[in-house]
Amino acid sequence: MKLPVTETIKDIFGKDLIAESGAPVTLATVIQNALLGVLKSDENMDGASKLALHTLAVRTLNPDADYVMEEVTLIKSRVGMTYGPAIVGPAFALIEGR
């Protein structure tokens, strides 16, 4: 499955969300932050699991990358734990092709 990682995250009015840098926030950025950030639940995560998160985050740099369902599920889980509804809603919509 391909993910539209270059698509921008929209607010509830359909306008691009803009990062502090002034650039539009893309799905890739949201996924990378969710995968590379440290969550409270990561406290006892082993190195191999952390490497897997990093490897998956790096793959989002390639807009043609394919993801298996387990990876998509992990991405959605991490995005859901990292962000609030204003990001989760549009990110899930892009991931699910809505």
C-alpha positions as CSV (number, residue, x, y, z in Angstrom):
1,M,0.0,0.0,0.0
2,K,1.3,3.5,-0.9
3,L,0.7,6.4,1.4
4,P,0.3,10.0,0.1
5,V,3.2,11.2,2.2
6,T,3.7,14.4,0.1
7,E,0.1,15.6,0.8
8,T,-0.5,18.4,3.2
9,I,-2.4,18.2,6.4
10,K,-5.5,20.4,6.2
11,D,-7.3,22.2,9.1
12,I,-11.1,21.9,9.5
13,F,-11.5,24.7,7.0
14,G,-9.5,22.9,4.3
15,K,-6.5,25.2,4.6
16,D,-2.9,23.8,4.8
17,L,-1.5,23.6,8.3
18,I,1.7,25.6,8.5
19,A,4.7,24.6,10.6
20,E,6.7,27.2,12.6
21,S,9.2,27.1,9.8
22,G,6.5,28.5,7.5
23,A,6.3,25.3,5.4
24,P,3.1,23.3,5.0
25,V,2.9,20.2,7.3
26,T,2.9,17.0,5.2
27,L,1.7,13.6,6.1
28,A,5.4,12.5,6.0
29,T,6.3,15.0,8.6
30,V,3.4,13.9,10.9
31,I,4.4,10.2,10.5
32,Q,8.1,10.9,11.0
33,N,7.4,12.9,14.2
34,A,5.1,10.1,15.5
35,L,7.6,7.4,14.8
36,L,10.7,9.2,16.0
37,G,9.3,10.9,19.0
38,V,9.6,9.3,22.4
39,L,6.3,8.3,24.0
40,K,5.7,7.3,27.6
41,S,4.9,3.8,26.4
42,D,8.4,3.6,24.8
43,E,10.0,3.6,28.2
44,N,10.9,-0.1,28.1
45,M,11.2,-0.5,24.3
46,D,14.3,-2.4,23.2
47,G,16.8,-1.2,20.6
48,A,15.5,-3.4,17.8
49,S,12.1,-1.9,18.1
50,K,13.5,1.6,18.1
51,L,15.5,0.8,15.0
52,A,12.4,-0.5,13.3
53,L,10.6,2.8,14.0
54,H,13.6,4.7,12.7
55,T,13.7,2.5,9.5
56,L,10.0,3.0,8.9
57,A,10.4,6.8,9.4
58,V,13.2,6.9,6.8
59,R,11.0,5.1,4.3
60,T,8.6,8.0,4.4
61,L,11.2,10.0,2.5
62,N,10.4,7.9,-0.5
63,P,6.9,8.9,-1.9
64,D,6.8,5.6,-3.9
65,A,7.4,3.3,-0.9
66,D,5.0,0.5,-0.3
67,Y,3.8,-0.4,3.2
68,V,2.3,-3.6,4.5
69,M,-0.8,-3.5,6.6
70,E,1.1,-4.0,9.9
71,E,3.2,-1.0,9.2
72,V,0.2,1.1,8.4
73,T,-1.4,0.0,11.6
74,L,1.7,0.9,13.6
75,I,1.9,4.3,11.9
76,K,-1.8,5.0,12.7
77,S,-1.2,3.9,16.3
78,R,1.8,6.2,16.8
79,V,0.1,9.1,15.1
80,G,-2.9,8.6,17.3
81,M,-0.8,8.5,20.5
82,T,1.3,11.5,19.5
83,Y,-1.2,14.1,18.2
84,G,-4.6,15.5,19.0
85,P,-7.7,15.4,16.9
86,A,-6.7,18.3,14.7
87,I,-3.9,16.2,13.2
88,V,-5.2,12.7,13.7
89,G,-8.4,13.4,11.7
90,P,-6.8,14.6,8.5
91,A,-3.8,12.3,8.8
92,F,-6.0,9.2,9.1
93,A,-8.2,10.5,6.3
94,L,-5.1,10.6,4.0
95,I,-3.8,7.3,5.2
96,E,-7.2,5.6,4.6
97,G,-7.6,7.3,1.2
98,R,-10.7,9.4,2.3
